[in-house]
Amino acid sequence: MFENARGRRSSREKILDAAAELVAEIGAGRLTLDAVAERAGLSKGGLLYNFPSKDALLQAMIQRMIDQVSESKEALRTQMEPGPNLDARVATTSLLNMCCGGKMQEVATGMMAAAAENPRLLDPVRQVIAATVEQLKANSDDVEAALLGWLAVEGLSNLEMHKLSPFSDQDREQIVGMINRLLIKGIAP
């Protein structure tokens, strides 16, 4: 959440927050600009000044999620122990933190539904994924382990994000432990 010099959220942030709340409640497909303006406490003209269309609003929501994940990764990087496959460990931990519960999960699920109507909305996400894979290939001590660990977390997070996971909390903990061991110890020959 961004605040101005006086400590207040900007109109743009109020709109994005309101839209995220609504997407979590009703889904992106049923989201209307009128409902967002009302929830944000702004006129529709104020909303249209910041976001001239629903697609522009959805694009901004996706970009904000990307920025939040990027900030999370950088914070994690400073906290994690140095060692093998650091980029992969940062990427997988960040993804696990994002997908598991809370508003971010609900908004991400809603955004996926919106992308079904307009697949171009996910172009920035596609770019981030491609950049992540290239970064893992370029910076990993064990590229096979890094890619396999990242892919496993992507699969697990997608199952959880769509509430399709067959795994108990204990199963999940074991799976995450196996992925972390893979990233630290690598693939045995």
Buried (B, 14 or more C-beta within 10 A) or exposed (E): EEEEEEEEBEBBBBBBBBBBBBBBEEBBEEBEBEBBBBBBEBEEEBBBEBBEEBBEBBBBBBEBBBEBBEEBBEEBBEEEEEEBBBBBBBBBBBBBBBBBEEEBBBBBBBBBBBBEEEEEBBEBBEEBEEEBBEBBEEEBBBBEBBBBBBBBBBEBBBBBBEEEBEEEEEEBEEBBEEBBEBBBEBEEE
